[in-house]
């Protein structure tokens, strides 16, 4: 744990209450700033009709096979008319944004303030800056019809399990959650089955919320197929998905 003063806005928000501070440095003022981030995000992304968010490590370089796989996966989805959203950083995020531009769709980045600088990658058409992780994650969920999870660390796992939790609890409509990289995710899946499932911590159907693949074409096809099945003429499920995404249902 760090003993120095909080650096990020998330850290300041979550710190324990200390000496009385000026109003502009207290939680009520911070709420207004949070509202501002939500408004900016909603306003900037209001025209997004269908998008796929691609997550993964910022530490993966262009010579990594997963980088090229992310480029190709995003390109295939872009050609099919899906915008691509990422965390705006390097690595897998950069690869996905690059693929979006190669495929001719809108390339969107939701960047986050960190104690160490995370510069935005150069393949972005739309860039939004966030100070708060939870606001940023709301944008990923609200404007996506699918998630693709490439190999990554704690941040990637956070985004994966938040999506699974929201689907499992019915807070959002079920959409494709694709784990890319069979070898990388094999250990996690074995643990979920051997521990969580066998001990009754999750239901058997919960493991079916994820599709695992090593093939960009399979990932893209699964998303396109799921979207088309929801979008059939008169498809009630698709209407429900859109209403939930846009906050039109109580």
Number of C-alpha atoms within 10 A of each C-alpha: 3 5 5 6 9 14 12 15 19 15 12 16 16 10 11 8 11 6 6 8 10 8 10 10 12 14 15 10 12 16 12 12 15 17 12 12 19 19 12 15 20 16 10 13 16 11 9 15 13 15 24 24 26 26 29 31 21 21 13 19 16 15 8 11 10 22 22 19 22 29 24 23 26 35 28 23 26 26 16 15 18 28 27 29 29 25 28 30 25 24 22 32 31 28 30 33 35 23 27 32 22 18 23 17 22 20 27 26 26 21 21 22 17 15 10 8 9 15 12 20 19 12 23 21 13 14 20 18 17 21 17 20 14 13 16 20 17 13 17 25 19 17 23 22 25 24 24 24 25 27 20 18 12 10 12 17 16 12 18 20 11 13 22 20 14 14 17 17 9 10 11 18 18 17 20 20 24 23 22 25 17 16 12 13 17 13 11 11 16 12 12 17 18 11 13 15 17 13 11 10 11 15 14 13 10 14 14 9 16 19 16 19 16 15 15 20 15 15 23 23 16 17 22 19 11 15 17 13 13 18 15 12 9 9 12 11 15 18 14 16 19 19 14 16 17 12 10 9 10 5
